[in-house]
Amino acid sequence: MNKMKWYKFGAISLFRHSIWIYYNIVSQEKYEVFLYIYGGFDGDNNSLINANLYKVNVVDLFSKDESLKNELNDHISMLLLIQIQKKQRIMQVSQKNNDDKMFTLSSRVVAYFVGDESDDFGSLVKKYSLQKLKEENKKMLKNSDQLLGKKHIYDEELVKTFLTLLPTRDNFKPRSVKEAFPFQKEYVLKLIKDARTVIENTPTLLKLKYPIKIFGSLNGQYNDLIKYFNLWGQPSEYQGDIESFDYLFLGNFVNRGSFSLEVLCLLLSLKVKYPEQIHLLRGSHEDLEICKAYGLYEECKRKLNEDPDKNDSVFQNICSLFEYLPLAATINDKILCVHSGIGENVKTLEDIINIKKPYKISDSQAALDILWSVPAANFNVDEYKSTNVTTQYRKRTFDENQIVEFFKNNKIDLIIRSHDTIEAGFEKVYENKIVSIFSATNYCNFYKNDGGIIFIKKNLEIQPKIIPHGDDEQGNWITNESILKEFPPSPKRSFKIK
């Protein structure tokens, strides 16, 4: 057993203090060791708190005794050996399998607001998604245009006005058709203009990343939209998950339901505020002809007291905005998201990219396929008969062979679509090559269907979230018998195709 030795040095008379040691080891011959002592009560005067930081040079101190000097050298040798062994283990693991990861990069960043004069530390420090760090920097840093490009500027007061449509779970009350539309026409026109400025600069084919939430057809069903937000997170900064998830909507925001304007105004205000996280695709109902027949035209006329046929009307401005909406999105280059399908005219992603904005649906066969085509094995032309809707919108299909060929040519593994009313809200089609999602429950108060959305998580797990249908006590759907007779609801899909 080694004999314990005692050494006496000059005393620092403190108690209840903090002490730590610092090493700077360059080599066996070149190193520094410092002992730091701070705080505590002065030993000579217990009532006074020490405000000095004491720094002790351990190397100089131990050099006065040969035995201590040798022990310190041995200790440094041991530390050097540990460092060398650690580096060797890391190199061996790396050489064995380059795919093995020693560390996992956090998906969130803690950011501090430099230059903020607030004394509230909680308001100065926030967590952000690593994916969104660049965009969040634009919001956090003042005078950052030269470093990060053009700063995203929007009318905060205008957006704040419309985001009153995004209540929290605690204060949400289902909207009734008896409630007045809460916004003036001039405000809606301004919102459409601001949203168009953002949307017209987006490509026809978006390239997105997971994690992401995907919403199917909403068809003016505001109450369902808020249910999803309250159950599984909403796109907001302080009580939501906008820093962690992107949001993708597969079109059909309007028509059939009683709250097309509410749904559209909420989604457009979110798009203006979060242009890089909120993504809106065009659906089959985002079209002037369809909007005239299925509800938005009458809703603008009634709620805004306007003539929808006038060029400066909200209705005409909305339909003009629709011509700038993207048609499709890829997620990590492996999943294609569209409103309905690929039809016979969309064979490559380039066919989508080549559709130049603004575009009218009727002028593009590829756009018609994307917005109206359905799986061939589940298509019944008699169910799609309608007296006033153009026939080119009806008979468009795609089969499993076309899907296989499309996947092969474009390196796509899955298509996520909406369009059809689905009994369970979510279904897999053609041996899991297609996933269909429909978000509006009890469609047209005609089908007792559930609704759903899709989460694509960080681990690439695709998880549906379903809400059951309920009694439509609030009158959420247009129930005019003449309209239902002339324009019957789309057939319900139960997708039992393998």
C-alpha positions in Angstrom: 0.0 0.0 0.0 1.3 3.4 -0.9 1.9 5.7 2.0 -0.2 8.9 2.1 1.8 12.1 2.0 0.7 15.5 3.2 1.9 18.7 1.8 1.3 22.2 3.2 0.8 25.2 1.0 -0.5 28.7 1.5 -4.2 28.7 2.7 -7.2 30.4 1.0 -9.6 30.9 3.9 -13.1 30.3 2.4 -15.9 27.9 3.1 -19.0 26.9 1.0 -17.2 27.8 -2.1 -17.0 26.5 -5.7 -13.8 24.8 -7.0 -12.9 23.4 -10.4 -9.7 22.3 -12.3 -8.7 23.1 -15.8 -6.3 21.1 -18.0 -4.6 22.2 -21.2 -2.6 19.2 -22.4 -0.6 19.7 -25.6 2.0 16.9 -25.0 3.7 15.0 -22.2 6.3 17.9 -22.0 3.9 20.8 -22.5 0.8 21.2 -20.4 -1.1 23.6 -18.0 -3.1 22.8 -15.0 -5.0 25.5 -13.1 -7.2 25.3 -10.0 -10.0 27.9 -9.7 -11.8 28.8 -6.5 -14.7 31.2 -6.4 -17.4 32.4 -4.0 -18.2 31.3 -0.5 -17.9 33.2 2.8 -14.7 34.9 3.8 -13.1 32.8 6.6 -11.9 35.8 8.5 -15.2 37.6 8.3 -18.1 35.1 8.0 -20.7 37.7 7.2 -19.0 38.8 4.0 -19.4 37.0 0.7 -16.2 36.6 -1.3 -16.3 38.3 -4.7 -12.8 37.2 -5.8 -11.8 34.5 -8.2 -8.6 32.7 -7.1 -6.5 31.0 -9.8 -3.8 28.6 -8.6 -1.1 27.4 -11.1 -0.8 23.7 -10.1 2.2 23.1 -12.3 4.3 25.8 -10.7 3.0 24.9 -7.2 3.9 21.2 -7.6 7.3 21.9 -9.2 8.6 22.9 -5.8 8.5 19.3 -4.7 10.1 16.6 -6.9 7.7 13.9 -5.6 4.6 16.0 -6.5 6.1 16.9 -9.8 6.6 13.2 -10.7 3.0 12.4 -9.6 1.6 15.2 -11.7 3.6 13.9 -14.8 2.3 10.4 -14.2 -1.3 11.8 -14.0 -0.8 13.7 -17.3 0.6 10.5 -18.9 -2.6 8.7 -17.9 -4.8 11.4 -19.4 -2.9 11.4 -22.6 -3.3 7.6 -22.9 -7.0 7.8 -22.3 -7.3 10.4 -25.1 -5.3 8.2 -27.5 -7.4 5.1 -26.8 -10.6 7.1 -27.3 -9.5 8.3 -30.7 -8.5 4.8 -31.7 -11.9 3.4 -30.7 -13.6 6.0 -32.8 -11.4 5.3 -35.8 -12.0 1.6 -35.5 -15.8 2.0 -35.4 -15.7 4.3 -38.3 -13.6 2.0 -40.4 -15.8 -1.0 -39.5 -19.0 0.6 -40.7 -19.2 4.1 -42.2 -22.9 4.1 -41.7 -22.6 3.6 -37.9 -23.2 6.9 -36.1 -21.4 7.8 -33.0 -23.7 10.8 -32.4 -27.1 11.8 -33.5 -27.6 15.5 -34.3 -30.5 17.0 -32.4 -33.5 18.0 -34.5 -33.9 21.2 -32.4 -31.8 24.3 -31.9 -31.8 26.6 -28.8 -31.6 30.1 -30.1 -31.0 33.4 -28.1 -32.4 36.7 -29.3 -29.3 38.9 -29.5 -30.0 42.6 -28.9 -33.4 42.1 -27.3 -33.8 44.5 -24.4 -36.3 42.3 -22.6 -35.3 41.2 -19.1 -37.4 38.0 -19.4 -35.0 35.2 -20.1 -37.8 32.9 -21.2 -38.7 35.3 -24.0 -35.1 35.5 -25.2 -34.4 31.8 -25.5 -36.5 29.6 -27.8 -36.3 26.2 -29.4 -36.5 25.8 -33.2 -36.4 23.0 -35.6 -32.9 22.5 -37.2 -34.6 22.2 -40.6 -36.1 25.6 -40.1 -33.1 27.4 -38.6 -32.4 29.4 -41.6 -35.9 30.7 -41.8 -36.1 31.4 -38.1 -32.8 33.3 -38.3 -34.5 35.7 -40.7 -37.2 36.3 -38.0 -34.8 36.5 -35.1 -31.9 38.6 -36.4 -32.3 42.3 -37.0 -30.5 43.8 -40.0 -29.7 40.3 -41.3 -30.6 40.8 -45.0 -26.9 40.8 -46.1 -26.2 37.6 -44.2 -29.3 35.5 -45.0 -30.9 37.1 -48.0 -34.1 39.1 -48.3 -36.1 39.2 -45.1 -39.7 37.8 -45.1 -42.0 40.8 -44.5 -45.7 40.5 -44.1 -48.5 42.6 -42.6 -48.5 41.3 -39.0 -51.7 43.1 -38.0 -53.6 41.8 -41.0 -52.4 38.2 -40.4 -53.1 38.5 -36.6 -56.7 39.5 -37.5 -57.4 36.4 -39.5 -55.6 34.1 -37.1 -58.4 34.7 -34.6 -59.8 31.8 -36.7 -57.2 29.6 -35.0 -58.5 29.1 -31.4 -56.9 27.0 -28.8 -58.5 23.8 -27.5 -59.8 25.6 -24.4 -61.7 28.3 -26.2 -62.9 26.5 -29.3 -66.6 26.4 -30.0 -67.9 24.7 -33.2 -68.9 27.4 -35.7 -72.5 27.7 -36.6 -74.0 28.9 -39.9 -75.9 31.4 -37.9 -72.7 33.3 -37.0 -71.8 36.3 -39.2 -68.6 36.2 -41.2 -66.2 38.1 -39.0 -64.1 40.0 -41.6 -64.7 42.9 -43.9 -64.4 42.5 -47.6 -61.4 45.0 -47.8 -59.4 42.9 -45.4 -60.1 39.7 -47.3 -59.0 41.3 -50.6 -55.8 42.4 -48.9 -55.1 38.9 -47.5 -55.7 37.4 -51.0 -53.2 39.9 -52.5 -50.6 39.2 -49.9 -51.0 35.4 -50.3 -50.8 35.7 -54.0 -47.4 37.5 -53.7 -46.1 34.5 -51.8 -47.8 31.7 -53.8 -47.1 32.9 -57.3 -43.3 32.5 -56.6 -43.7 28.8 -55.6 -42.9 26.1 -58.2 -45.6 23.9 -59.7 -43.9 20.9 -58.1 -42.7 21.5 -54.5 -39.8 19.6 -52.9 -40.5 19.1 -49.2 -38.9 17.2 -46.3 -40.4 15.2 -43.5 -41.5 15.4 -40.7 -44.7 16.7 -42.2 -48.5 16.6 -41.6 -50.7 16.0 -44.7 -54.4 17.1 -44.9 -56.8 15.8 -47.4 -60.0 17.4 -48.8 -61.6 19.8 -46.3 -64.4 21.2 -48.5 -65.2 24.2 -46.4 -65.4 22.1 -43.2 -63.9 24.6 -40.8 -64.9 22.7 -37.6 -63.1 19.6 -38.7 -59.9 21.5 -39.5 -59.9 23.0 -36.0 -60.5 19.6 -34.5 -57.3 18.3 -36.1 -55.4 21.3 -34.9 -56.6 20.9 -31.3 -56.1 17.2 -31.2 -52.7 16.8 -32.8 -51.0 20.2 -32.8 -51.6 23.4 -34.6 -49.3 25.6 -36.8 -48.3 28.3 -34.3 -45.1 29.2 -32.6 -45.9 29.3 -28.9 -48.5 26.6 -28.3 -48.1 24.7 -31.6 -45.5 22.7 -33.5 -44.8 24.8 -36.6 -41.0 24.6 -35.7 -41.1 20.8 -35.8 -43.6 20.0 -38.6 -44.4 21.3 -42.1 -48.1 21.3 -43.1 -49.2 20.1 -46.5 -52.8 20.5 -47.7 -53.9 18.5 -50.8 -56.5 20.9 -52.1 -60.3 21.1 -52.0 -60.3 23.8 -49.4 -63.7 25.2 -50.6 -67.2 24.2 -51.7 -69.9 21.9 -50.4 -69.3 23.0 -46.9 -70.7 26.1 -45.3 -67.4 27.6 -44.2 -65.3 27.9 -47.4 -64.3 31.5 -46.7 -63.3 30.7 -43.1 -61.2 27.7 -44.1 -59.5 29.6 -47.0 -58.9 32.8 -45.0 -57.2 30.7 -42.2 -55.0 28.7 -44.5 -54.0 31.8 -46.5 -53.1 33.8 -43.4 -51.0 30.8 -42.2 -49.3 30.7 -45.6 -48.4 34.4 -45.4 -47.0 34.1 -42.0 -45.2 30.7 -42.5 -44.4 30.6 -46.2 -41.7 27.9 -45.8 -43.8 25.6 -43.5 -47.4 25.9 -44.9 -47.9 24.3 -48.3 -51.2 24.5 -50.3 -51.8 22.4 -53.4 -54.6 22.9 -55.9 -57.6 20.6 -55.7 -60.4 19.8 -58.1 -62.6 22.4 -56.4 -60.1 25.2 -56.8 -61.5 26.2 -60.2 -63.9 28.9 -61.3 -66.4 26.6 -62.9 -66.6 24.3 -60.0 -66.8 27.2 -57.4 -69.7 28.7 -59.3 -71.6 25.4 -59.0 -70.7 24.0 -55.6 -71.0 26.8 -53.1 -68.2 29.4 -52.9 -69.9 31.7 -55.4 -73.1 31.8 -53.3 -71.1 32.1 -50.0 -69.2 35.2 -51.2 -72.4 36.7 -52.4 -74.2 36.1 -49.0 -71.4 36.7 -46.5 -69.7 39.6 -48.2 -72.7 41.2 -49.8 -70.9 41.4 -53.2 -71.6 40.6 -56.9 -69.3 37.6 -57.5 -69.3 38.3 -61.2 -67.5 41.6 -60.9 -63.8 41.6 -61.7 -62.9 43.3 -58.3 -65.0 40.8 -56.2 -63.5 38.6 -53.6 -64.8 35.6 -55.5 -63.0 36.5 -58.8 -59.7 37.3 -56.8 -59.9 34.0 -55.1 -60.3 32.1 -58.4 -57.5 34.0 -59.9 -55.3 33.1 -56.9 -56.1 29.4 -57.5 -54.3 29.5 -60.9 -51.0 30.0 -59.1 -51.3 27.1 -56.6 -48.8 24.3 -57.0 -50.1 21.0 -58.3 -47.9 18.5 -56.5 -45.2 18.0 -53.9 -42.5 15.4 -53.4 -41.3 14.5 -49.8 -37.6 13.6 -49.6 -37.8 12.7 -53.3 -39.5 9.4 -52.5 -43.2 10.3 -52.0 -45.4 12.1 -54.5 -48.4 14.1 -53.1 -51.2 15.2 -55.4 -54.8 15.9 -55.0 -56.1 13.0 -57.0 -53.8 11.0 -59.3 -51.5 10.8 -62.3 -54.0 9.7 -65.0 -52.7 8.9 -68.5 -50.8 12.1 -69.2 -48.4 12.4 -66.2 -45.5 10.0 -66.8 -42.7 11.9 -65.3 -42.2 14.7 -62.7 -41.1 16.9 -65.5 -44.6 16.8 -66.9 -45.7 18.6 -63.7 -42.8 21.0 -63.6 -43.5 22.0 -67.2 -47.0 23.3 -66.3 -46.3 27.1 -66.2 -48.2 29.4 -63.8 -50.8 30.9 -64.0 -52.7 28.0 -65.6 -56.3 27.1 -66.2 -57.2 23.5 -65.4 -59.1 23.0 -68.6 -56.1 24.1 -70.7 -53.8 21.3 -69.4 -54.4 17.6 -69.7 -51.7 16.9 -67.1 -53.4 19.2 -64.6 -56.8 17.6 -65.3 -55.3 14.2 -64.6 -53.6 15.4 -61.4 -56.9 16.9 -60.1 -59.5 14.5 -61.4 -58.1 11.0 -62.1 -59.1 8.1 -59.8 -57.9 4.4 -59.5 -59.4 2.6 -62.5 -60.5 -0.5 -60.6 -62.7 1.6 -58.4 -64.2 3.8 -61.1 -67.9 3.8 -62.0 -68.7 6.4 -64.7 -72.4 6.3 -63.8 -71.6 7.6 -60.3 -69.9 10.6 -61.8 -72.7 11.7 -64.0 -73.7 15.4 -63.5 -75.8 17.6 -65.7 -73.7 20.8 -65.7 -70.1 19.8 -65.0 -67.8 19.4 -68.1 -67.3 15.8 -69.2 -63.6 16.3 -69.4 -63.5 16.4 -65.6 -65.2 13.1 -65.1 -63.7 10.0 -66.9 -60.0 10.1 -65.9 -58.4 7.0 -64.4 -55.0 5.3 -63.7 -54.3 1.7 -63.1 -51.6 -0.3 -61.2 -49.4 -0.8 -64.3 -49.2 2.9 -64.8 -48.3 3.4 -61.1 -45.5 0.7 -61.3 -44.1 2.4 -64.5 -44.3 5.9 -62.9 -42.5 4.7 -59.8 -39.7 3.1 -61.9 -39.2 6.2 -64.1 -39.2 8.7 -61.3 -37.7 6.7 -58.3 -40.9 7.2 -56.4 -42.0 4.8 -53.7 -45.5 6.0 -52.8 -48.3 8.3 -53.8 -50.4 10.1 -51.3 -53.7 11.5 -52.6 -57.2 12.7 -51.5 -60.2 13.6 -53.8 -62.5 10.6 -53.0 -64.8 10.4 -50.0 -63.4 7.5 -48.0 -65.5 5.7 -45.4 -62.7 5.2 -42.9 -61.0 8.5 -43.7 -57.8 6.6 -44.7 -57.1 3.7 -47.1 -54.3 1.9 -48.9 -54.7 1.1 -52.6 -52.9 -1.2 -55.0 -50.8 -3.1 -52.5 -49.8 0.0 -50.5 -48.5 1.9 -53.6 -51.1 4.5 -53.0 -52.4 6.0 -49.7 -55.7 8.0 -49.9 -56.7 10.4 -47.1 -60.0 12.4 -46.8 -60.3 15.0 -44.0 -63.9 16.1 -44.1 -66.2 14.0 -42.0 -69.8 13.1 -42.8 -69.3 14.5 -46.3 -72.2 16.7 -47.4 -74.2 15.3 -44.4 -74.8 12.5 -47.0 -72.2 9.9 -46.1 -71.3 8.8 -42.5 -67.6 8.8 -43.3 -64.7 9.4 -40.8 -62.0 11.9 -41.6 -58.2 11.7 -41.3 -54.8 13.3 -41.7 -51.4 11.8 -42.1 -48.2 12.3 -40.1 -44.8 11.4 -41.7 -42.5 11.3 -38.7 -38.8 11.7 -38.4 -38.3 7.9 -38.4 -40.2 7.8 -41.8 -43.2 6.2 -40.1 -46.4 7.1 -41.9 -49.2 7.3 -39.3 -52.8 8.2 -40.0 -54.8 10.2 -37.4 -58.6 9.6 -37.6 -61.6 11.5 -36.2 -65.0 9.8 -36.3 -68.0 11.4 -38.0 -70.7 12.9 -35.8 -74.2 14.3 -36.2 -74.1 17.5 -38.3 -76.0 19.6 -35.8 -74.3 22.9 -36.8 -75.5 22.7 -40.4 -71.9 22.5 -41.8 -72.9 21.3 -45.3 -75.0 22.8 -48.0 -78.2 20.8 -48.0 -80.2 22.5 -50.8 -82.2 19.7 -52.4 -82.0 21.3 -55.9 -78.2 21.6 -55.7 -77.8 18.0 -54.4 -80.0 16.8 -57.3 -78.1 18.7 -59.9 -74.7 18.2 -58.4 -74.8 15.0 -56.3 -71.9 14.3 -53.9 -68.9 12.3 -55.2 -69.3 8.6 -54.6 -68.0 7.2 -51.3 -64.8 5.1 -51.6 -64.1 2.1 -49.4 -61.0 1.0 -51.4 -61.0 -2.8 -50.9 -58.5 -3.1 -53.8 -55.4 -5.1 -53.0 
